[in-house]
Amino acid sequence: MSSRSRKARAKFMPATVDQQANDCTFVDAWVPDYGRKCENCGETPVVTGVADGRVVYNGSLCGVCSWGNSAAANPANW
Protein backbone atom coordinates (compact mmCIF):
# COMPACT_ATOMS: atom_id res chain seq x y z
CA MET A 1 0.00 0.00 0.00
CA SER A 2 1.45 3.32 -0.99
CA SER A 3 1.64 6.24 1.40
CA ARG A 4 -0.51 8.23 -1.02
CA SER A 5 -3.39 5.76 -0.61
CA ARG A 6 -3.12 5.87 3.18
CA LYS A 7 -3.21 9.65 3.15
CA ALA A 8 -6.24 9.67 0.87
CA ARG A 9 -8.11 7.21 3.11
CA ALA A 10 -7.17 9.12 6.28
CA LYS A 11 -8.66 12.24 4.76
CA PHE A 12 -12.11 10.63 4.61
CA MET A 13 -12.09 8.78 7.95
CA PRO A 14 -15.15 9.45 10.15
CA ALA A 15 -14.65 11.70 13.14
CA THR A 16 -14.19 10.10 16.54
CA VAL A 17 -16.77 10.59 19.28
CA ASP A 18 -14.52 13.12 21.04
CA GLN A 19 -14.20 15.20 17.86
CA GLN A 20 -17.95 15.14 17.28
CA ALA A 21 -18.70 16.33 20.82
CA ASN A 22 -16.27 19.24 20.48
CA ASP A 23 -17.62 20.31 17.07
CA CYS A 24 -21.06 21.31 18.41
CA THR A 25 -22.40 24.69 17.40
CA PHE A 26 -24.82 26.34 19.79
CA VAL A 27 -27.52 28.71 18.57
CA ASP A 28 -28.67 31.62 20.74
CA ALA A 29 -31.71 32.49 18.60
CA TRP A 30 -33.58 31.35 15.50
CA VAL A 31 -34.10 34.37 13.25
CA PRO A 32 -36.41 34.56 10.20
CA ASP A 33 -34.80 35.43 6.86
CA TYR A 34 -37.51 36.91 4.65
CA GLY A 35 -35.08 37.46 1.75
CA ARG A 36 -35.01 33.79 0.73
CA LYS A 37 -37.61 31.11 0.01
CA CYS A 38 -37.74 27.55 1.33
CA GLU A 39 -36.09 25.06 -1.04
CA ASN A 40 -38.77 22.50 -0.23
CA CYS A 41 -42.07 24.38 -0.40
CA GLY A 42 -41.20 27.92 -1.57
CA GLU A 43 -42.58 29.68 1.53
CA THR A 44 -40.87 32.45 3.50
CA PRO A 45 -39.21 33.07 5.95
CA VAL A 46 -36.25 30.69 6.04
CA VAL A 47 -34.75 29.65 9.40
CA THR A 48 -31.37 31.19 10.31
CA GLY A 49 -29.43 30.46 13.51
CA VAL A 50 -27.57 33.27 15.29
CA ALA A 51 -25.00 33.00 18.10
CA ASP A 52 -23.02 35.87 19.62
CA GLY A 53 -24.43 38.27 17.03
CA ARG A 54 -23.30 36.31 13.97
CA VAL A 55 -24.94 33.75 11.71
CA VAL A 56 -23.83 30.21 12.59
CA TYR A 57 -26.54 28.34 10.67
CA ASN A 58 -27.77 29.59 7.32
CA GLY A 59 -30.74 27.32 6.67
CA SER A 60 -32.54 26.68 3.42
CA LEU A 61 -35.89 25.53 4.85
CA CYS A 62 -38.84 27.39 6.37
CA GLY A 63 -39.97 26.74 9.93
CA VAL A 64 -42.60 24.18 8.95
CA CYS A 65 -40.16 22.17 6.82
CA SER A 66 -37.37 22.48 9.40
CA TRP A 67 -39.35 21.29 12.42
CA GLY A 68 -42.22 19.42 10.75
CA ASN A 69 -44.88 21.30 12.71
CA SER A 70 -47.49 23.61 11.21
CA ALA A 71 -47.23 25.90 14.27
CA ALA A 72 -43.66 26.73 13.15
CA ALA A 73 -45.05 28.76 10.25
CA ASN A 74 -45.05 31.68 12.69
CA PRO A 75 -41.45 32.71 13.60
CA ALA A 76 -42.66 33.61 17.11
CA ASN A 77 -43.00 29.85 17.75
CA TRP A 78 -39.39 29.08 16.89
Secondary structure, 3 states (H helix, E strand, C coil): CCHHHHHHHHHCCCCCHHHHHHCCCCCCEEEEECCCCCCCCCCCCEEEEEECCEEEEEEEEEHHHHHCCHHHHCHHHC
